[in-house]
Amino acid sequence: MAKDLFHNVVKEALVGEGWQITHDPFPVDYGDDANA
């Protein structure tokens, strides 16, 4: 999975605010994979 231009900036900002990143990237399933 490709990371966009803002990925690292946003991640660093969240960590700086005290967030704990547990999954990077976080998988999100959507739609019907049978038709992919």
C-alpha positions in Angstrom: 0.0 0.0 0.0 1.4 3.4 -1.0 1.6 6.2 1.5 0.6 9.6 0.3 2.5 12.9 0.6 1.1 13.7 4.0 1.5 10.3 5.7 4.7 10.9 7.6 3.8 14.5 8.5 0.4 13.5 10.0 1.9 10.5 11.8 4.7 12.6 13.4 2.1 15.2 14.4 -0.1 12.6 16.1 2.9 11.0 17.9 3.9 14.5 19.0 0.5 15.0 20.5 0.8 11.7 22.5 -0.9 9.3 20.2 0.4 5.8 20.0 0.5 4.3 16.5 -0.2 0.6 16.8 -0.7 -0.4 13.1 1.0 1.4 10.2 -0.6 1.0 7.8 -4.0 0.2 9.4 -5.9 -2.2 7.1 -9.4 -1.2 6.2 -11.6 -3.5 4.2 -14.5 -2.1 2.2 -16.8 -3.3 -0.5 -17.0 -6.7 -2.0 -13.5 -8.1 -2.7 -15.0 -10.8 -5.0 -15.5 -8.2 -7.7 -12.1 -6.6 -7.3 
